[in-house]
Amino acid sequence: MMAEERPVKPAGRECELFNDNIFCALRAYAQVPDDFVNAGWSLDQLQNGGGKGGTLMARVGSTYIVKELSKSDHAVLLELAGSYGQHVRSGETLLCPIYLHFRDVVTGRVFFAMRNSIGVGPFAALYDLKGCADDKLIEKGGEPIKAVHKRIWNVGMWAGKCSWSKDRRIYHQGKVEARSVEIPLMPDQREKVLKAIERDTQWLASHRLMDYSLLVAVKSAPSGVSASGGSAPSALGQRPLLYKTNEGQDMATYIAIIDFLQRWTAGKRVARVIKCMECNKATVPPKCYARRFSHHFADRK
C-alpha cells in the first residue's frame, strides 16, 4: 500500500518551493515529514526574533521555526542549497538544519523553515557568540536579558557608566560574561564540537559567508532525551550534549551555528570602515571571520 501523499502547504497556504529536490532529501534524511509546517502557525503570528534587521519568525510547536528571508538572504540560499545539502550530509556539522525554502503565493513573501536546535526554555543560560565584541547573553536563569545598545547617537551612553540604566548595566554584564564563557562540555564532546566548527567555518568561508553566530543553550536535561534524527553524521547539531554538574544535576548543552546567510558585500566593506573605531568587531572578511571564530572556541579551556 502506497503512503498517502502529504503536500507542502505552509500554514495551509499555497506556496512556491525552491530547490525542494534538495530539501525533500534533507527532510527524509532527518525523518521530518513533508507537512511539518502545514499547521501550528500563521503569517499573523510572525514576531521579531531578535535576529539581524529584526528578522520575523514564528515557532511551530517546540521543534521548528519559520523565518522570513530578506531579498539578499533568499538569493544566497537559492545559490547555496546544493552545496549546503551536500555539506550537512557528509560529516559532522553544527549548521542549523534547514528543511524548506518557499515563497507564499498570495503575499510574495519568502521564508525558510528550520529545526529549533535548542528547544524551548527556561534556560539556565542562552548565549549568542561570534567570538568577538558582539558576543551577548540572551537569557539567564530563565529571565530574558533586554538588549540596550551603546549607539553612537545615544550621547548619554558615552558619558560613563554612572549614566547607564539598570537594563544597560545588566546587558553589559551579560556581554562581559559571554566573552569569557566556558561552554560546559565533556572532553569527548568538546573535541567533536571543535572539529565540527572547523569544518563548518571552512565551508562558510569558501562561500564568502560571515557574521554568523554560535547559539549555545544550557538547561536541565529532559528525561528520556536522545539524538533527534538518529545518529547520522549530521545529528551533532540536533541533539543535546549531556553532562552532570558538580552537584550531580543532569544538564544539557545545545549548540548550533545560526544566521549564516550573510555574504561579504560592498555594504559590509563600508560598514567595516564606519566601525573603524570599534575593537574586535564582527564586520571582517569571511576568511578572517572564520579563522577568528574557530580559534576563539578552540582556545577556551
N, C-alpha and C positions, 0 to 999 in steps of 0.2 A: 504493500500500500504506500502510495507516494505521500510525502509530508505536505501538509497544507501550506500553500504559498501565503506569506505574510508581507504585503507590500510595504515599502518605506514611505510613511506619511507623517513626518514630524509634527507633533501636536495635532494630528488628524488633518493636516493641510497638504495640498498639492505642492510638490517641490521638484526642482531640477537638481539632479545628482551630478557630482563631479568626481571623476576617477573612481566610480564605485566598483569597478572590477578589482581595484587595489584594496579599497576599504572593506568591501564584502569579504575578501580573503582574510583581512585582518580580524574582522568580526568572527569569522569561522574559527580562526586560529585561537582566539581568546574566548571562544564559546559564548559569544554575545549574539542574541537573536537579532534578526534584521529589523524587527519592530521595536527595538529597545527604547526609542524616544517618541513612539507614536502617541503615547498618553502620559499623563502625570505632570504636564507643564503647558504653558501657553505664552504667546507673544506678550500678553498683558503682564505676565509675571517676571519679565526681564528686569533686572536690577543692576545697579552699578556694582561690579565685583571687585572694584579697587585696583584693577589692572591698569596697564598703560592707556592713557587717554580716557579713563573712565569706562572700561570695557563693560558692555551689558551682557549679563548672563542669567541663566535660570538653572536651578538644580532639579534633576529628575530623580526623585527619591534620594537615597544616600549614595547611589552608585555612579551616576552620570551627571555631566554638566554640559549644557548647550551654551556656546558663546557666539556673540555676533563678531563678524570679521570686518576690519577696515578694508578699503579697496586694495591697499598695498599688501596686507597680510593674506587676503584672498588670492592675489596674484602669486605670492610666494608659495602658498600651499598647493596651488594648481601645478606649479612648476616642479615642486619637490616631492610630490606624492609618491612617485615611483621609487625614488631613492630612499625616502622615509620608510616605505613599506619593506624594502629590502634590508635596511639597516636594523629595524626593530625585530626582524625575524631571523637575523643571522648571528645574534650574540646578545650578551647581557646589556641592557640599556636602562637608563633612568628617564628617558624621554617620556613625557606624558602620553599615554595611549590615545590616539585619535581613531575613531571608528566611522565617521560620517562627515561629508562636506557637501553642503547643499544650499540652494537658493530658494527662498519662499516665493512661489509664483505670483501671488497677489501683491505683495509689498515690494518684491525685488530685493529684499534684504538677504545677506549672505551669512551663513553660520557654519560652525563645525561642532561636532559632538564628541566628547572625550570621556574617559573614565575619571571619576573623582578619586584620585590616587591616595588621598589622606582620609577619606571618610568624613564623618561629622564629629564635632566637639561634644563635650568640652575638652579643650586641650590643656595639658599641663604647660605646654609651650608650643608656639607656632611661629616659625621664622621664615622670612623671605631673604635669601642670601645670594649675593652676587660676587662675594669675595672682594668688596671694595667699600667705599664710604656710604654706599646706598643700602647696605645691609640693615634690616629692621626686624623688630619683634612685632608680630601682629596680634598675638593673644598670649596672656599669661595667667595661669591659674583659673582658666575658664572665662576670663574677662578680656574683651577686645581692647586693644590699645588704639586710641584715637590719634590719627596722623595730624600733627601740627608742624608744617614745614617752615624752615627758615628761609623764606623767599627774599630775593634781593630788594623787592619793593616794600617789604614789611620792615620799615626802619626800626621799629621798637625791638625786633628780634636781635638786632645787631648792637643794641645799646648795653649788652651784658646780660648775664643770666638772671640778675635781680629783677629784670623787667618781664621775665617769662611767666606765662600762666602755668597753673598746675598741670594741665594736659600737655603742655610743651615740655615740661620737666620730665614727666612720665615717658613721653615719646622719645626724648633724647636719651634717657637712661636705658630704654629698650634698645636703641640703636647701639649704644656702647656695649650692652650685653651681647647683642647679635654679632658684633665684630670679633668677639673673642670666644664665642660659644664653642664648646666641645660636644659634637654630636654623639649621643650615647649609643655606642655600638660595641659588640663583641669583636675581638681581633679578626676572626674569620669573616665577619660581616663587613668590617671596615675595609678589608682587602678587596672584597668583591665590589663594594661601592666605589672605591677609588679607581679600580680597573674600569668600571662602567663609566665613570666621569671622564676618564682619559679617553676612552673610545668615543664617547658621545661628543666631547668637545672637539676632537679631531674632525668628526663628521660635520659638526656645525660650522667650524672654521672653513672647511672645504667648500661650503655653500655661502660663505660671506655672511653668516648669521652671528648676531651678538645681542647683548642686553638681556639675555635670559637669566633665570633665577633658579636656585636650588630651594625648593619648598620643603621644609623639614617640620614635621609634626610629631609631638611626643604626647602620649596619653596612656591611660590604663589599658592593659591588654584585654581585648574582648575574649570571652570564653569560646573555646572551640574554634579559634581562628586558624585559617590555613591559607595557602597561596591562592590568590584569585587568578583563575585562568590556568591552573595547574602549575607544573614545574618546568614549563617550556623555557627556552633560552631567555626570552624577554619578560619573564614573570617577576624579575627583581624589583622593578618599579611599581608593581601591582600588589605587593604583599607586605605585611608589617615585618619588621625586624625585631624579634622579641629578646628581652633581657630582664634580669632581676636587679632591683636596686639593692643597696647595702642593707636596707631594712627588710628585704625579702619580697618586696612588692613586684608583681609581674607588670612590666611596661612594654609599650610597643612604639617603635620609631618608624614613621612613614617618610619616604624620600622620593621626590620627583623633580625633574627639570621641566620648568614651565615657561611660557611666553617666549618660545624660541623661533618665532616667525619674523623677527626684526632684522632687516638687511642693513648692511653698511652702505649708506647712500650719501649723496651730496648734502642733504639736510643734516645727516649725522655729523658730517665733517664741519659744517657751520656750527652746530651745537657744541662740538668739541672746542672750537675757537672761543665761542661765547663763554664757555665754562672754564676758560684757561686759568682762572684764579682758584678753582676747586682742586683739592688734593685727592688723588686716588679715585677719580671719577669713573662712572660706568661707560661714558661715551668714548671708547677707544676702538681701534680697528679690530676685526674679528680674530686674527691670529694672536694679537696681544691679549684680547679679552679671554680667549680660550686658554692660553698659557697661564695667565694670572688666576683664572677660575680654578683650573686643575691644581696648580701649585698651592693655592690658598688652602684647599681642603687636605691636600697631601701633607702639608707642613704641620697640620694640627696633630697634637699627640693624643 
